[in-house]
């Protein structure tokens, strides 16, 4: 009977340990579930940020290309204006030279 009592106590102790271990397992499973949910939420945020970064990178590339086009167009306009100005200067110099020649001829003619 003493042996039976000892075995019964041991069984009861083991049952308590089993209940305690089961309770710990449940707690651990809850912690794991919370962490998995947190990881899932972080992954979703990361994917969203990645999409946002990709979109911003495309917008930046488009803005850079647009700026390059605008700079090139402005440069072409400046070169065109420079050529037009040089042409006008040459025309005016030619006209000035003709006018001086005509003036000299008129002065000689007048003197004669």
C-alpha positions as CSV (number, residue, x, y, z in Angstrom):
1,X,0.0,0.0,0.0
2,X,2.9,2.3,0.8
3,X,4.3,1.6,-2.6
4,X,1.0,2.2,-4.2
5,X,0.7,5.5,-2.3
6,X,4.2,6.5,-3.5
7,X,3.3,5.6,-7.1
8,X,0.1,7.6,-6.8
9,X,1.9,10.6,-5.6
10,X,4.5,10.3,-8.3
11,X,1.7,10.0,-10.9
12,X,0.0,13.1,-9.5
13,X,3.3,15.0,-9.6
14,X,3.9,13.9,-13.2
15,X,0.4,14.9,-14.1
16,X,0.9,18.4,-12.5
17,X,4.2,18.7,-14.5
18,X,2.4,17.6,-17.6
19,X,-0.3,20.2,-17.1
20,X,2.4,22.9,-16.4
21,X,4.2,21.8,-19.5
22,X,1.0,21.9,-21.6
23,X,0.3,25.4,-20.2
24,X,3.8,26.5,-21.2
25,X,3.4,25.0,-24.6
26,X,0.1,26.9,-25.1
27,X,1.9,30.2,-24.0
28,X,4.8,29.5,-26.3
29,X,2.4,28.8,-29.2
30,X,0.6,32.1,-28.5
31,X,4.0,33.9,-28.5
32,X,5.0,32.2,-31.7
33,X,1.6,33.1,-33.3
34,X,2.0,36.7,-32.3
35,X,5.6,36.8,-33.6
36,X,4.5,35.2,-36.9
37,X,1.8,37.8,-37.3
38,X,4.2,40.5,-36.6
39,X,6.6,39.1,-39.2
40,X,3.8,38.9,-41.7
41,X,2.8,42.5,-41.1
42,X,6.5,43.6,-41.4
43,X,6.7,41.7,-44.7
44,X,3.6,43.4,-46.0
45,X,5.0,46.8,-45.0
46,X,8.4,45.9,-46.7
47,X,6.6,44.9,-49.9
48,X,4.6,48.2,-49.9
49,X,7.8,50.2,-49.3
50,X,9.6,48.3,-52.1
51,X,6.7,49.1,-54.5
52,X,6.8,52.7,-53.3
53,X,10.6,52.9,-53.8
54,X,10.3,51.4,-57.3
55,X,7.6,53.9,-58.2
56,X,9.7,56.8,-56.9
57,X,12.8,55.5,-58.8
58,X,10.7,55.4,-62.0
59,X,9.5,58.9,-61.4
60,X,13.0,60.1,-60.7
61,X,14.3,58.6,-63.9
62,X,11.5,60.2,-65.9
63,X,12.2,63.6,-64.2
64,X,15.9,63.2,-65.0
65,X,15.2,62.4,-68.7
66,X,12.7,65.3,-68.9
67,X,15.3,67.7,-67.4
68,X,17.9,66.4,-69.9
69,X,15.5,67.1,-72.8
70,X,14.8,70.5,-71.5
71,X,18.5,71.3,-71.1
72,X,19.2,70.1,-74.6
73,X,16.3,72.1,-76.0
74,X,17.5,75.2,-74.2
75,X,21.0,74.6,-75.5
76,X,19.8,74.3,-79.0
77,X,17.7,77.5,-78.7
78,X,20.8,79.3,-77.3
79,X,23.0,78.0,-80.2
80,X,20.3,79.1,-82.7
81,X,20.1,82.5,-81.2
82,X,23.8,82.8,-81.1
83,X,24.0,81.9,-84.8
84,X,21.2,84.4,-85.7
85,X,23.0,87.1,-83.7
86,X,26.3,86.4,-85.5
87,X,24.6,86.4,-88.8
88,X,22.9,89.8,-88.0
89,X,26.3,91.2,-86.9
90,X,27.9,90.1,-90.2
91,X,25.0,91.6,-92.1
92,X,25.3,94.9,-90.2
93,X,29.1,94.9,-90.7
94,X,28.7,94.4,-94.4
95,X,26.0,97.1,-94.5
96,X,28.4,99.4,-92.5
97,X,31.2,98.7,-94.9
98,X,29.0,99.5,-98.0
99,X,27.7,102.6,-96.3
100,X,31.3,103.8,-95.6
101,X,32.3,103.0,-99.1
102,X,29.3,104.9,-100.5
103,X,30.0,107.8,-98.1
104,X,33.7,107.9,-99.3
105,X,32.5,107.9,-102.9
106,X,30.0,110.7,-102.2
107,X,32.7,112.7,-100.4
108,X,35.1,112.3,-103.3
109,X,32.4,113.1,-105.7
110,X,31.5,116.2,-103.8
111,X,35.2,117.3,-103.7
112,X,35.5,116.7,-107.4
